C-alpha cells in the first residue's frame, strides 16, 4: 500500500516539493543522494537520504492540524535511527538557500565559512 501511495505522491507533488526536489536531485547537494516520496515502514516520507538516515518533510498548512500524528510518525522514524527535519512550504519556496543550509547542518556537512588555518610551523605531533 505504501508503494502505491508513494507513486501517487510522486506524480502529484506540491509546489514546495517540486522546488526542493529540483535542488536535491542528481546529488546536487554536496554529492548526497536523495530520493522522494520514499516508503519507510508504514509511512511515506517526502525526501530521504537513506545513506545518512535523514528524512526531510515539507509541510503545508494542513499539518498544523495534525501535530499529534506528525509527532507519532517522527517518533517512529527516530526509533529506527532516522533524523527527521521539517520545513513549512513557505520556507522552501521563500528561503531555499536557508533550507539547504539547514539540511547540510542535519547531515553534519556544513562547511564553515572561514576554515581555521593550521598553526604556524605546521601540526604538532
N, CA, C and O of each residue as an XYZ file, in Angstrom:
500
protein
N       0.807     -1.189      0.000
C       0.000      0.000      0.000
C       0.859      1.266      0.000
O       0.553      2.223     -0.711
N       1.933      1.274      0.794
C       2.808      2.453      0.847
C       3.455      2.709     -0.506
O       3.652      3.862     -0.887
N       3.790      1.640     -1.242
C       4.400      1.822     -2.556
C       3.450      2.517     -3.530
O       3.867      3.392     -4.289
N       2.186      2.134     -3.507
C       1.192      2.771     -4.384
C       0.989      4.231     -3.995
O       0.885      5.107     -4.853
N       0.933      4.479     -2.689
C       0.775      5.853     -2.223
C       1.982      6.694     -2.633
O       1.824      7.842     -3.047
N       3.179      6.134     -2.520
C       4.400      6.859     -2.899
C       4.377      7.214     -4.378
O       4.730      8.334     -4.749
N       3.970      6.284     -5.223
C       3.890      6.554     -6.667
C       2.906      7.688     -6.952
O       3.181      8.577     -7.757
N       1.771      7.641     -6.288
C       0.764      8.679     -6.476
C       1.296     10.042     -6.034
O       1.083     11.044     -6.716
N       1.983     10.081     -4.902
C       2.539     11.342     -4.405
C       3.638     11.884     -5.317
O       3.772     13.097     -5.480
N       4.426     10.979     -5.914
C       5.466     11.428     -6.847
C       4.852     12.052     -8.093
O       5.425     12.970     -8.681
N       3.685     11.553     -8.494
C       3.023     12.100     -9.690
C       2.350     13.442     -9.429
O       2.093     14.197    -10.367
N       2.061     13.747     -8.161
C       1.321     14.967     -7.828
C       2.013     15.760     -6.721
O       1.440     15.939     -5.647
N       3.224     16.233     -6.961
C       3.929     16.966     -5.901
C       3.358     18.371     -5.698
O       2.765     18.960     -6.602
N       3.555     18.886     -4.482
C       3.192     20.276     -4.215
C       4.255     21.173     -4.843
O       5.317     20.695     -5.244
N       3.972     22.460     -4.928
C       4.956     23.403     -5.472
C       6.241     23.383     -4.642
O       7.341     23.431     -5.193
N       6.101     23.315     -3.334
C       7.281     23.297     -2.464
C       8.089     22.019     -2.676
O       9.319     22.063     -2.699
N       7.412     20.886     -2.832
C       8.129     19.635     -3.097
C       8.854     19.691     -4.438
O       9.985     19.218     -4.546
N       8.221     20.262     -5.459
C       8.877     20.416     -6.773
C      10.143     21.254     -6.632
O      11.193     20.906     -7.170
N      10.030     22.358     -5.905
C      11.171     23.268     -5.727
C      12.318     22.564     -5.004
O      13.464     22.617     -5.450
N      12.005     21.903     -3.882
C      13.064     21.243     -3.124
C      13.672     20.095     -3.917
O      14.888     19.904     -3.887
N      12.857     19.333     -4.620
C      13.380     18.234     -5.423
C      14.324     18.750     -6.512
O      15.327     18.106     -6.819
N      14.006     19.909     -7.094
C      14.884     20.471     -8.129
C      16.255     20.824     -7.547
O      17.237     20.892     -8.286
N      16.331     21.046     -6.243
C      17.593     21.396     -5.600
C      18.344     20.190     -5.036
O      19.552     20.261     -4.810
N      17.631     19.082     -4.810
C      18.244     17.902     -4.193
C      18.594     16.803     -5.192
O      19.516     16.020     -4.962
N      17.870     16.747     -6.280
C      18.036     15.612     -7.205
C      19.428     15.583     -7.833
O      20.142     16.586     -7.841
N      19.787     14.446     -8.344
C      21.072     14.222     -9.034
C      22.286     14.610     -8.191
O      23.272     15.128     -8.716
N      22.212     14.364     -6.906
C      23.347     14.584     -5.995
C      23.863     16.021     -6.024
O      25.062     16.253     -5.866
N      22.966     16.985     -6.225
C      23.378     18.389     -6.315
C      23.838     18.967     -4.986
O      24.623     19.916     -4.957
N      23.354     18.399     -3.886
C      23.688     18.939     -2.574
C      24.862     18.150     -2.005
O      24.674     17.106     -1.380
N      26.062     18.650     -2.223
C      27.306     18.067     -1.698
C      27.457     16.580     -2.011
O      28.115     15.851     -1.268
N      26.853     16.134     -3.101
C      27.016     14.749     -3.525
C      26.115     13.750     -2.818
O      26.231     12.548     -3.056
N      25.220     14.218     -1.955
C      24.307     13.308     -1.261
C      23.182     12.884     -2.191
O      22.658     13.693     -2.958
N      22.817     11.613     -2.118
C      21.734     11.098     -2.956
C      20.435     11.107     -2.163
O      20.324     10.479     -1.110
N      19.468     11.826     -2.687
C      18.148     11.888     -2.077
C      17.143     11.173     -2.962
O      17.284     11.126     -4.184
N      16.140     10.624     -2.325
C      15.001     10.050     -3.031
C      13.763     10.803     -2.563
O      13.760     11.382     -1.477
N      12.721     10.797     -3.370
C      11.493     11.489     -2.970
C      10.345     10.497     -2.831
O      10.293      9.471     -3.508
N       9.423     10.841     -1.925
C       8.258     10.012     -1.625
C       8.687      8.557     -1.407
O       8.370      7.662     -2.190
N       9.414      8.367     -0.317
C      10.041      7.090     -0.012
C       9.235      6.343      1.050
O       9.007      6.873      2.137
N       8.799      5.110      0.744
C       8.141      4.311      1.778
C       9.175      3.839      2.814
O      10.190      3.233      2.472
N       8.887      4.133      4.075
C       9.692      3.626      5.186
C       8.696      3.072      6.195
O       7.972      3.825      6.847
N       8.668      1.759      6.316
C       7.678      1.132      7.177
C       6.288      1.495      6.700
O       6.006      1.421      5.504
N       5.403      1.891      7.624
C       4.034      2.222      7.228
C       3.876      3.640      6.676
O       2.771      4.043      6.312
N       4.964      4.392      6.613
C       4.900      5.803      6.219
C       5.548      6.042      4.856
O       6.373      5.254      4.393
N       5.156      7.145      4.230
C       5.818      7.629      3.023
C       6.368      9.002      3.387
O       5.613      9.923      3.695
N       7.695      9.129      3.348
C       8.328     10.403      3.698
C       8.571     11.203      2.423
O       8.748     10.636      1.344
N       8.577     12.532      2.562
C       8.718     13.381      1.379
C      10.061     13.190      0.690
O      10.118     12.981     -0.522
N      11.153     13.261      1.467
C      12.501     13.089      0.913
C      13.334     12.312      1.923
O      13.118     12.409      3.131
N      14.287     11.540      1.412
C      15.169     10.811      2.310
C      16.542     10.652      1.689
O      16.682     10.383      0.496
N      17.547     10.823      2.524
C      18.913     10.439      2.183
C      19.144      9.177      3.000
O      19.518      9.239      4.171
N      18.918      8.042      2.373
C      18.943      6.776      3.096
C      20.320      6.452      3.660
O      20.429      5.881      4.745
N      21.363      6.811      2.935
C      22.719      6.521      3.402
C      23.028      7.225      4.721
O      23.798      6.715      5.534
N      22.429      8.391      4.932
C      22.680      9.176      6.139
C      21.520      9.112      7.131
O      21.542      9.791      8.158
N      20.525      8.310      6.830
C      19.333      8.180      7.690
C      18.697      9.531      7.996
O      18.341      9.814      9.141
N      18.556     10.362      6.966
C      17.937     11.676      7.124
C      16.626     11.708      6.348
O      16.575     11.357      5.170
N      15.574     12.135      7.029
C      14.255     12.300      6.423
C      13.928     13.783      6.430
O      14.123     14.469      7.433
N      13.426     14.272      5.296
C      13.012     15.673      5.182
C      11.524     15.681      4.868
O      11.075     15.050      3.911
N      10.770     16.398      5.681
C       9.335     16.555      5.467
C       9.040     18.004      5.119
O       9.565     18.922      5.749
N       8.201     18.202      4.122
C       7.772     19.537      3.711
C       6.286     19.620      4.024
O       5.471     18.913      3.432
N       5.945     20.501      4.968
C       4.590     20.544      5.490
C       3.836     21.778      5.026
O       4.368     22.889      5.022
N       2.597     21.564      4.638
C       1.691     22.662      4.321
C       0.843     22.986      5.538
O       1.053     22.429      6.616
N      -0.099     23.872      5.371
C      -0.948     24.321      6.461
C      -1.744     23.215      7.125
O      -2.076     23.325      8.305
N      -2.063     22.144      6.394
C      -2.851     21.055      6.961
C      -2.127     20.365      8.104
O      -2.769     19.751      8.955
N      -0.810     20.452      8.141
C      -0.041     19.794      9.201
C      -0.195     20.493     10.549
O       0.065     19.890     11.590
N      -0.610     21.744     10.540
C      -0.856     22.433     11.813
C      -1.997     21.756     12.569
O      -2.087     21.857     13.792
N      -2.861     21.072     11.837
C      -3.992     20.382     12.455
C      -3.667     18.949     12.849
O      -4.462     18.307     13.536
N      -2.524     18.437     12.432
C      -2.189     17.031     12.685
C      -0.860     16.884     13.426
O      -0.068     15.992     13.123
N      -0.625     17.761     14.393
C       0.639     17.767     15.122
C       0.860     16.437     15.842
O       1.967     15.899     15.820
N      -0.179     15.908     16.476
C      -0.049     14.654     17.218
C       0.334     13.504     16.289
O       1.193     12.687     16.620
N      -0.304     13.448     15.138
C       0.014     12.396     14.160
C       1.454     12.548     13.650
O       2.179     11.561     13.520
N       1.860     13.786     13.364
C       3.226     14.032     12.905
C       4.247     13.656     13.984
O       5.296     13.092     13.676
N       3.940     13.966     15.244
C       4.850     13.609     16.343
C       4.987     12.097     16.475
O       6.083     11.593     16.720
N       3.894     11.377     16.316
C       3.929      9.903     16.376
C       4.797      9.352     15.237
O       5.616      8.456     15.443
N       4.607      9.890     14.066
C       5.377      9.471     12.882
C       6.864      9.749     13.086
O       7.706      8.894     12.811
N       7.183     10.960     13.575
C       8.578     11.322     13.834
C       9.189     10.392     14.869
O      10.320      9.937     14.694
N       8.466     10.103     15.941
C       8.968      9.202     16.989
C       9.240      7.809     16.420
O      10.243      7.183     16.763
N       8.352      7.325     15.553
C       8.529      6.006     14.943
C       9.803      5.992     14.099
O      10.597      5.055     14.185
N       9.997      7.030     13.284
C      11.183      7.108     12.421
C      12.464      7.241     13.254
O      13.462      6.576     12.976
N      12.429      8.097     14.267
C      13.614      8.287     15.113
C      13.976      7.017     15.870
O      15.157      6.744     16.087
N      12.983      6.241     16.274
C      13.240      4.973     16.964
C      13.961      3.975     16.059
O      14.563      3.014     16.537
N      13.895      4.209     14.765
C      14.579      3.344     13.795
C      15.846      3.984     13.247
O      16.396      3.533     12.242
N      16.304      5.039     13.913
C      17.590      5.626     13.578
C      17.566      6.767     12.580
O      18.625      7.221     12.146
N      16.390      7.244     12.204
C      16.308      8.350     11.257
C      16.270      9.683     11.998
O      15.686      9.794     13.076
N      16.891     10.674     11.410
C      16.763     12.048     11.878
C      15.731     12.704     10.979
O      15.812     12.594      9.756
N      14.763     13.384     11.572
C      13.675     13.992     10.807
C      13.794     15.512     10.896
O      13.886     16.079     11.985
N      13.791     16.159      9.730
C      13.846     17.609      9.642
C      12.592     18.053      8.898
O      12.256     17.514      7.844
N      11.900     19.050      9.468
C      10.655     19.537      8.867
C      10.785     20.994      8.445
O      11.407     21.807      9.129
N      10.183     21.302      7.303
C      10.118     22.670      6.800
C       8.694     22.955      6.377
O       7.980     22.064      5.916
N       8.284     24.212      6.538
C       6.992     24.646      6.014
C       7.151     24.944      4.528
O       8.233     25.310      4.068
N       6.069     24.784      3.790
C       6.084     25.093      2.353
C       6.655     26.475      2.079
O       7.477     26.640      1.178
N       6.221     27.483      2.858
C       6.674     28.846      2.591
C       8.167     29.013      2.831
O       8.788     29.883      2.220
N       8.765     28.195      3.711
C      10.223     28.243      3.900
C      10.936     27.757      2.646
O      11.897     28.375      2.188
N      10.460     26.654      2.098
C      11.078     26.078      0.901
C      10.943     27.035     -0.270
O      11.896     27.241     -1.021
N       9.768     27.617     -0.428
C       9.525     28.498     -1.570
C      10.194     29.862     -1.416
O      10.607     30.457     -2.411
N      10.308     30.366     -0.188
C      10.819     31.714      0.010
C      12.240     31.814      0.518
O      12.841     32.887      0.460
N      12.792     30.717      1.017
C      14.143     30.746      1.583
C      14.859     29.425      1.304
O      15.321     28.751      2.225
N      14.943     29.069      0.042
C      15.522     27.769     -0.299
C      16.992     27.668      0.105
O      17.448     26.582      0.463
N      17.743     28.769      0.058
C      19.145     28.713      0.496
C      19.236     28.367      1.977
O      20.077     27.563      2.378
N      18.376     28.967      2.784
C      18.352     28.666      4.211
C      17.952     27.224      4.478
O      18.499     26.583      5.375
N      17.005     26.713      3.708
C      16.571     25.325      3.845
C      17.732     24.389      3.515
O      17.975     23.424      4.241
N      18.450     24.666      2.425
C      19.589     23.819      2.052
C      20.675     23.849      3.124
O      21.280     22.817      3.414
N      20.930     25.017      3.716
C      21.918     25.108      4.794
C      21.476     24.280      5.995
O      22.301     23.623      6.630
N      20.193     24.306      6.310
C      19.673     23.501      7.418
C      19.824     22.012      7.129
O      20.142     21.232      8.027
N      19.599     21.621      5.891
C      19.764     20.210      5.514
C      21.229     19.808      5.645
O      21.535     18.733      6.161
N      22.134     20.664      5.182
C      23.562     20.362      5.323
C      23.956     20.238      6.788
O      24.736     19.354      7.140
N      23.430     21.108      7.649
C      23.710     21.001      9.085
C      23.213     19.662      9.622
O      23.903     19.004     10.400
N      22.017     19.264      9.207
C      21.456     17.990      9.658
C      22.300     16.813      9.186
O      22.384     15.789      9.865
N      22.920     16.961      8.027
C      23.809     15.918      7.506
C      25.185     15.973      8.167
O      26.006     15.072      7.993
N      25.421     17.042      8.926
C      26.729     17.207      9.567
C      27.804     17.582      8.578
O      28.979     17.279      8.786
N      27.409     18.247      7.494
C      28.340     18.521      6.407
C      28.375     19.990      6.028
O      28.682     20.329      4.885
N      28.068     20.854      6.963
C      28.111     22.274      6.632
C      29.544     22.758      6.741
O      30.171     22.629      7.793
N      30.052     23.301      5.681
C      31.410     23.813      5.658
C      31.441     25.175      6.332
O      30.659     26.057      5.977
N      32.342     25.361      7.308
C      32.402     26.686      7.921
C      32.816     27.721      6.894
O      33.556     27.398      5.965
N      32.355     28.969      7.038
C      32.651     29.977      6.029
C      34.137     30.296      5.913
O      34.615     30.587      4.817
N      34.880     30.248      7.022
C      36.307     30.540      7.002
C      37.043     29.435      7.749
O      37.024     29.400      8.979
N      37.693     28.528      7.013
C      38.395     27.444      7.688
C      39.503     27.995      8.590
O      40.124     29.015      8.294
N      39.725     27.298      9.680
C      40.779     27.700     10.615
C      42.117     27.284     10.020
O      42.308     26.112      9.696
N      43.052     28.230      9.869
C      44.353     27.878      9.277
C      45.168     27.028     10.252
O      44.963     27.111     11.463
N      46.092     26.209      9.735
C      46.948     25.424     10.628
C      47.838     26.354     11.439
O      48.123     27.474     11.015
N      48.273     25.894     12.599
C      49.148     26.745     13.409
C      50.453     27.019     12.700
O      50.878     26.218     11.867
N      51.118     28.156     13.015
C      52.419     28.452     12.388
C      53.391     27.310     12.657
O      53.461     26.794     13.772
N      54.121     26.928     11.655
C      55.106     25.851     11.803
C      54.509     24.477     11.569
O      55.194     23.470     11.746
N      53.239     24.415     11.173
C      52.622     23.125     10.866
C      51.982     22.492     12.083
O      51.826     23.127     13.126
N      51.608     21.215     11.933
C      50.939     20.487     13.004
C      51.932     19.982     14.022
O      53.081     19.672     13.707
N      51.463     19.907     15.241
C      52.280     19.307     16.301
C      52.030     17.824     16.309
O      50.904     17.387     16.073
N      53.047     17.042     16.572
C      52.867     15.586     16.599
C      52.854     15.081     18.002
O      52.712     13.879     18.224
